[in-house]
């Protein structure tokens, strides 16, 4: 898959990605991590409710967000470095969408836990 102009972010892993060890997102890209924290705070979600990791490759950053009970739900995205620098709103939109999904999952998990 090329990094064409048709999509700035994807919810699937980069095809060019090699098997690499994921590191915490705050170490891979502090700018993306700050965007994530902003969206989590907007939804009143604690950062420890999400496991955010990432890997760098030649063309960008692969992000993996795990959340939900036992961190069993997963969202991924690939961002080109140019997109992060020139159009940060694309990454912010991804984190906004994921933040809404995390909130829904947490509410669902809460009601499952409280169910008699």
C-alpha positions as CSV (number, residue, x, y, z in Angstrom):
1,X,0.0,0.0,0.0
2,X,1.4,3.4,-0.9
3,X,1.0,6.5,1.2
4,X,-1.1,8.2,-1.4
5,X,-3.3,11.2,-0.9
6,X,-6.5,9.1,-0.7
7,X,-6.2,8.5,3.1
8,X,-4.2,10.3,5.7
9,X,-4.8,7.7,8.3
10,X,-6.0,4.1,8.3
11,X,-7.4,1.8,10.9
12,X,-5.2,-1.1,9.8
13,X,-1.5,-1.7,10.1
14,X,1.0,-0.5,7.5
15,X,1.7,-3.1,5.0
16,X,5.4,-2.0,4.8
17,X,5.7,-2.5,8.6
18,X,8.3,-5.1,9.6
19,X,8.0,-7.0,12.8
20,X,9.3,-4.6,15.4
21,X,9.1,-4.3,19.1
22,X,6.4,-1.7,20.0
23,X,7.4,0.9,22.5
24,X,5.2,3.2,24.6
25,X,3.8,6.0,22.5
26,X,5.2,8.8,24.7
27,X,8.7,7.5,23.7
28,X,7.9,7.1,20.1
29,X,6.2,10.5,19.5
30,X,5.5,12.8,22.4
31,X,3.4,15.1,20.1
32,X,1.0,12.2,19.3
33,X,0.9,11.2,22.9
34,X,-0.1,14.7,23.9
35,X,-2.9,14.6,21.4
36,X,-4.1,11.3,22.8
37,X,-4.0,12.7,26.4
38,X,-6.0,15.7,25.3
39,X,-8.7,13.6,23.8
40,X,-8.8,11.2,26.8
41,X,-9.1,14.2,29.2
42,X,-12.0,15.6,27.0
43,X,-13.8,12.3,27.6
44,X,-12.9,12.1,31.3
45,X,-10.8,8.9,30.7
46,X,-7.7,8.3,32.7
47,X,-4.5,7.6,30.7
48,X,-4.0,4.3,32.5
49,X,-7.2,3.0,31.0
50,X,-5.4,2.9,27.6
51,X,-2.2,1.1,26.5
52,X,-0.7,3.2,23.8
53,X,2.3,1.9,21.9
54,X,4.0,2.7,18.6
55,X,6.7,1.8,16.2
56,X,8.7,4.0,13.8
57,X,9.4,2.9,10.3
58,X,11.0,4.8,7.4
59,X,7.8,6.6,6.4
60,X,6.0,7.2,9.6
61,X,4.6,5.9,12.9
62,X,2.4,2.9,13.5
63,X,0.1,3.4,16.5
64,X,-1.6,0.7,18.5
65,X,-4.2,1.6,21.2
66,X,-5.6,-1.1,23.5
67,X,-8.5,-0.5,25.8
68,X,-11.5,-2.1,27.4
69,X,-11.7,-4.8,30.0
70,X,-8.3,-6.6,30.0
71,X,-7.3,-4.4,27.1
72,X,-8.9,-6.7,24.7
73,X,-10.0,-4.1,22.2
74,X,-7.6,-2.6,19.6
75,X,-7.4,0.4,17.3
76,X,-4.4,1.0,15.0
77,X,-3.4,3.7,12.7
78,X,-0.4,4.7,10.5
79,X,0.7,8.3,10.2
80,X,3.2,9.7,7.8
81,X,5.6,12.1,9.4
82,X,4.5,14.8,7.0
83,X,0.9,14.4,8.1
84,X,1.9,14.7,11.8
85,X,3.9,17.9,11.1
86,X,1.7,19.6,8.5
87,X,-1.8,18.4,9.3
88,X,-2.0,17.5,13.0
89,X,-5.8,17.7,12.8
90,X,-5.8,14.4,10.9
91,X,-4.2,12.7,13.9
92,X,-6.4,14.6,16.3
93,X,-9.5,13.3,14.4
94,X,-8.3,9.8,14.8
95,X,-7.7,10.2,18.5
96,X,-11.1,11.9,18.8
97,X,-12.8,8.9,17.2
98,X,-10.9,6.5,19.3
99,X,-11.6,8.5,22.5
100,X,-15.4,8.2,21.8
101,X,-15.0,4.4,21.2
102,X,-13.0,4.0,24.4
103,X,-15.7,5.9,26.4
104,X,-18.4,3.6,24.9
105,X,-16.4,0.5,25.7
106,X,-15.9,1.7,29.3
107,X,-19.6,2.4,29.8
108,X,-20.5,-1.0,28.4
109,X,-17.9,-2.7,30.6
110,X,-19.2,-0.9,33.7
111,X,-22.8,-2.0,33.0
112,X,-21.7,-5.6,32.4
113,X,-19.9,-5.6,35.7
114,X,-22.9,-4.1,37.6
115,X,-25.4,-6.5,36.1
116,X,-26.7,-8.9,38.7
